[in-house]
């Protein structure tokens, strides 16, 4: 499973994931900071990556729009706000655990919430 981390997540998380053998790219590394949410999701789909974000509401709406427009979509993984954003190693560990349970990736247009246990 390949991940694309929205700009609301630290690029340190992508670095930790890669050290753990997970294919991860951050918006910061891709030069996509300040791009619209739609452009972020388009980029993730083009790269065949699941978009990882804390921005639940906007990406749920965009997922519905992408579905209705039949635009490519490789899933969205929502990081809950109950998980502090500065816990880079913990977030990376939970994403890695999630990835091991979804080795083939998410179904198109899927929205998953990262389990924090």
C-alpha positions in Angstrom: 0.0 0.0 0.0 1.4 3.4 -1.0 0.6 6.6 1.0 0.5 10.3 0.3 0.5 12.4 3.4 -1.4 15.7 3.2 0.4 18.9 4.2 -1.3 18.9 7.6 1.0 16.0 8.6 4.7 16.3 9.2 7.0 15.0 6.5 8.9 13.3 9.4 6.1 10.8 9.4 6.8 9.8 5.8 10.5 9.5 6.6 9.8 7.2 9.5 7.4 5.1 7.3 10.0 4.7 4.6 12.6 3.6 7.1 10.1 1.0 8.1 9.7 -0.2 4.5 6.4 1.6 3.7 6.1 3.6 0.5 5.2 7.0 1.7 5.5 10.5 0.2 4.5 13.8 1.9 3.0 16.9 0.2 6.0 18.7 1.5 8.4 16.5 -0.4 6.3 16.5 -3.5 6.2 20.3 -3.6 2.4 20.3 -3.1 2.1 22.6 0.0 -0.6 25.1 -0.4 -2.3 23.1 -3.2 -6.0 22.9 -2.9 -7.5 19.7 -1.3 -8.8 18.7 -4.7 -5.3 19.0 -6.2 -4.0 17.0 -3.3 -6.5 14.2 -3.9 -5.9 14.3 -7.7 -2.1 14.0 -7.1 -2.6 11.0 -4.8 -4.9 9.3 -7.3 -2.4 9.9 -10.1 0.4 8.4 -8.0 -2.0 5.5 -7.0 -1.6 6.5 -3.3 -4.0 6.5 -0.4 -4.2 10.1 0.8 -3.6 10.4 4.6 -4.9 13.5 6.3 -6.4 15.0 9.5 -8.8 17.1 7.4 -11.8 14.7 7.7 -14.7 16.9 6.6 -13.2 18.3 3.4 -11.9 15.0 2.1 -15.2 13.2 2.8 -16.9 15.8 0.7 -14.3 15.5 -2.0 -14.5 11.7 -2.0 -18.2 11.9 -2.7 -17.6 14.4 -5.5 -14.9 12.2 -7.0 -17.2 9.2 -6.9 -20.0 11.1 -8.6 -17.7 12.4 -11.3 -16.1 9.0 -11.7 -12.7 10.4 -11.1 -9.8 8.2 -10.0 -9.5 7.7 -6.2 -7.3 5.4 -4.2 -8.9 5.9 -0.8 -8.5 8.3 2.1 -7.1 7.5 5.6 -8.2 9.9 8.3 -5.9 10.5 11.3 -8.1 11.4 14.2 -7.5 14.7 16.1 -7.4 12.7 19.3 -3.9 11.5 18.2 -1.6 14.5 18.7 0.1 15.6 15.5 3.5 15.8 17.0 3.6 12.1 17.9 5.4 11.3 14.6 6.6 7.8 15.6 3.3 6.8 17.0 1.4 8.0 13.9 3.9 6.2 11.6 3.6 3.0 13.7 -0.2 3.0 13.5 -0.1 3.7 9.7 2.3 0.8 9.3 0.0 -1.4 11.3 -3.0 -0.3 9.2 -1.0 -1.0 6.0 -0.2 -4.5 7.1 -4.0 -5.1 7.4 -4.7 -3.6 4.0 -1.8 -4.9 1.9 -3.8 -4.5 -1.4 -4.8 -1.0 -0.5 -8.2 0.5 0.1 -11.0 0.1 -2.4 -11.6 3.1 -4.6 -13.5 5.9 -2.9 -13.0 4.3 0.5 -12.7 6.4 3.6 -11.0 4.7 6.6 -10.3 6.1 10.1 -6.9 5.1 11.6 -7.4 3.0 14.6 -5.5 4.4 17.5 -5.0 1.2 19.4 
